[in-house]
Amino acid sequence: MKRRLLMALTLLLAAGFIALGIWQVERRAWKHELIAAVDARIQRAPVAAPGPAEWPRLSADRDAYRRIVATGRFRHDRETLVQAVTERGAGYWLLTPLETPDFTLIVNRGFVPRGRRDASARAAGNPAGSVTVTGLLRMSEPGGAFLRANDAAADRWYSRDVAGIAKARGLGRVAPYFLDADAAPNAGGYPVGGLTVVRFRDPHLVYALTWFALAGISLFFSWLLWRPVRLRSNRDL
């Protein structure tokens, strides 16, 4: 009886592992569809940055990495530096509010090295007057980075937290997303735009193979448990 219960348990485990493997295969298909959709968005012509009427309907699956364009005036006096590690080394993302006629949009203007942290060291790269910025729509990154929370009081930022930055800088009617600026040349040298990394983790095939392997192991143990029962039954005939 005990052997039969163990057989039932291993068969149940095998069924569960197979279900998890199938789920990971389905997740992999979904991830590949998402990657293809994002690639298509990046190739499209830019559209106007979504305004307040569109904000409630924004979603990461549908809107992240859309190419958008906005025109307004930068508020360089309310910029924020967010710690970053890029292909150019360690430094900061420079986030600057862009005031448009209808709302304020936080723009990630690009990378600034640590030696240019002080605004006076890159003043030549801060345009005055009306500017038009093109780039990718990015969803807010609330809270901070792994094991490092944003600290608004100390002005230490580890993620591009739109709501947190807007509150800390006293900004009103701010879009719930930010714009990652493209690689348009900056006469002053910094910040350097166009460093957006579009990369999605795709471990689902490895996960699926792991679950299917565990299912195979469970079936093997079930067979080992079933074999003596079968042999004993044959001897009783």
N, C-alpha and C positions, 0 to 999 in steps of 0.2 A: 504493500500500500504506500509506504514512504517513497519507494522508487517511482511509483506512478505519479505521486504528487510533485516530485521533483521534475519529472518529464513534463507535466502540465505547466509547471512554472517556467521551464526553459522554453517551451513552445510559446507561452504568453510573452516572454521577454523577446523572443525572435520576432513575433508579430509587431510588438512595440517598436523594435529597432527598424524593422522594414518600413513601418509607417513614418518614422522620423527620417529615414533615408529618402522616401518619396517626397516628404515635405521639403527637404533640402533641395531636391531636384527641381521642385516647383519654384522655390525661392531663387534658385539660380536662373531659371527662365525669366522670372520677374526682374531680377537685377540686370540681366542682359537687355531686356526691353527698356529699362530705365536708362541705361548707359546709351543705348541707341537714340532715345528721345532727347537726352541732354546734348549729344553730339549734333543732332538736328537743330536744336535751339541755338547752339553756339554759331552755327553756319548761317542763320537767318539774318536779315537786315534788322537793325535796331528799331525798337518801337518806343513810344513815349513812356517814361517811367510811370508806373501805376499811381494814380492819385487816390485821394481819400475814399471815393466811391468804390474803388476796387479792393481796398485793403482787406475787408472782411472775407473776401473770396480767395485770397492768396494762399497757396499751399506749396510746400517744398516739392512734392511730386510733379506738380504741373508748372510751377513758375521758376524754380531755382535754375540759375544759369541762363535765363533769358537775356538776350542782348537788349539793353535799354539805353535811352539817351535823355538827358535833362539839361535845362538851361537855367542859370541863376547866378547868384553871387556868393563866393566863398566867405565864410566867417572864420578867418584865420586866427582870430583872437580866442576862438573856442575849440581849437583842435585838440585831438587826443592821440597819444602814442600808445599803441598796443604791442606788447612784446611779441617778436616773431623770429623764426628761424627759416631762412629761405636759401635758394641756390646762390645768393650773393653773400650768405653768411648770417650771423646774428645781428639783430637790430630791432626795428619797430615798423609796424604799419602806421601810416599817418592818416588818421580819420578826421575829416574836416566837414562841418555842416555846410550844405549848399542850400541857400535860401531861394526857393522858386516862388512865383506869384501865389501858389496855392498851398504849399507845404514846405517843410524842411526835409531834406534828404541827406543822410550821412554818407559821405563818399570816402571809400578807402582809396586815397590818391596813390598809394604805393609804398615802396620800401624806403626806409631811411636808416643808414648805418648808425651805430652808437655814437660815433664821432660827430654826427650831425643832429644829435638830440635837441640841442638848443635851437629855437626858432631863428635866432639871429644868424646861425651858421648856414641857413638855407633860405634866407629871405628872398633871394633872387628867383627862387622857384615858386613863389606864391603870387599867382596872377591877381590883379585888381580888376574891378568892374565885372561886367557880364561875361560868363564863360559857358561853353557847352561841353558837357562831359559824356562820353560813351563808355559803356562797360557791361559787366554782367551783374544781374540781380542776384544777390546772395541773401539767404535767410539769416536772421539774427542768431548769435551764439551766446545765449544767456549763461550767467553764472561764473564762467572762467574756464581754465584748462584743467587737465588731469592733476589732481592733488593741489591745485593752486587756484584759489577763489579770487575773483576781482575784488579790489579794495578801493572803492570810490573815494573814501575819506583820505587815503594816502596817495590817491591818483596812480594806483598801480593796476594795470589792465593786462589780462592774459588772454582775453577773447573779445571778439567784436560784438559786444552786448549792446544792441541799439537802445533798448529801453533804459539800461543802466547808465549809458553814456549821456543820453538825452536828459535824464534827470540830473546827473551830476553837472551838466553844462547849462542847465536852465533853458532847454530848448522846448518850444511848443509846437504842436501838430507835426510830429516827426513820423515819417514813413516807418513801418515796422520791419523794413528790410534795409540793407545798405547796398551801395553800388561799388563793385570792384572796378576801378578805372582801367582802361586798356593801355596799350603801350605807346600812346601818343607822346611825341617828344616833349620834354620839359626843358625850356631854355636855361633854367637855373641848375639843371642836373639832377636835383632831388626835389620831391620823391620820384622813384622809378616805378611806373605802373606796368601793367601787363604781366604780373607774376602769379596770376591765379593758377593754382594747380587743380585740375579737374581729374580727380582720381577716386574710384569707388573700391572698397574692399569687396573681393569676390572669392571668399573661402568656401562657398557652398558645395563645390564638387568634392573637396577634401572632406568636409563634414558628411556628405552623403556616402562617400566610400567608407568612412569610419563606421557609420551606423550600419551599413550593409555588411561590413566585416564582422561587427558584433553580432548581427543577426546570424551570419554563417557559423560563428563560434557557438552560439546558443543552439542552433540546429544540430551541430556536431555533438555537443554534450547530450542533447536529447536523444540522438541516435545511440550514443554509448549507453545511456540508461535503458533504452528500449531493447537493445540487443540481448542482454541476459534474460529479459522477460520473454522474448521471442524464442530463445533457445530452450528455456525451461518449458514453455508451452509445447514445443515440438517433442521434447522428451516424454511429456505426459501423454502424447498421442499413442 
